Amino acid sequence: MTTPGRRLENTIVIGSTLFRCLTLLTLLVSAITCGSDSPTEVETGTPPTQVADADYITTGSGLRYFDLVVGTGATPGIGQTISVHYTGWLTNNVKFDSSVDRNQPFSFVLGTGRVIAGWDEGVATMKVGGKRQLVIPAALAYGSTGSGAIPPNATLIFEVELLQIL
C-alpha cells in the first residue's frame, strides 16, 4: 500500500520527467524547422540593379521591365519549356527567393499559368542569353493574398536570366 507522501513523490517524479521530455521535443522541433530552406525565409543581400524609372518599358497590364542584357538566342514560344535563373526582391530590397543562390535553374512551361502572370508576360519576349529586370505589380503576382514571405498587395522585383529553351 502506498502512503500519501509516496504518491505525491511519484507524481512529482513523473511530472518532472514528462516536462523534460516535452522540453526536449520542443527544442528538437525548433532546431529542425529553423534550418529549413523554405521560400518563406527572407534575407538581405545584394539589392536589385538600380534602373531609372524612365528606362523601364511599361506594358498595358502594368508590368514594367528593363533589359539588363539583351540575349542573342531564340525567343521562346507559348507552351515551350524554358530554363531560367532568377532572384526576387520586395520593393524594400529584401530578397525572398533566388535560384542563383541555390545554383539550381528553374524550368517551367511558358504561358500556361505555371508561374505568376508577370513572369509569363515578362519572359515571353526575352531571347536566350538575356537578363531582364521585371517590376511586377501585385495584380500580376500574388494579389491581395500574398504568399509566404510575400505580403498582400506587394509589388515584386525580379531579375530573370533566360538560360535555354528545352
Protein Blocks (a to p, Z undefined) as FASTA:
>chain_A
ZZfklmmmmmmmmmmmmmmmmmmmmmmmmmmmmmpccfkbccdddddddddfklpccdfk
opacddfbacfbdcddehiacddddddddfkopafbdfklnopacdddehklpacfklmm
mmmmpcehiacdddddfklmnmjnogajbcghiacddddddfbdZZ
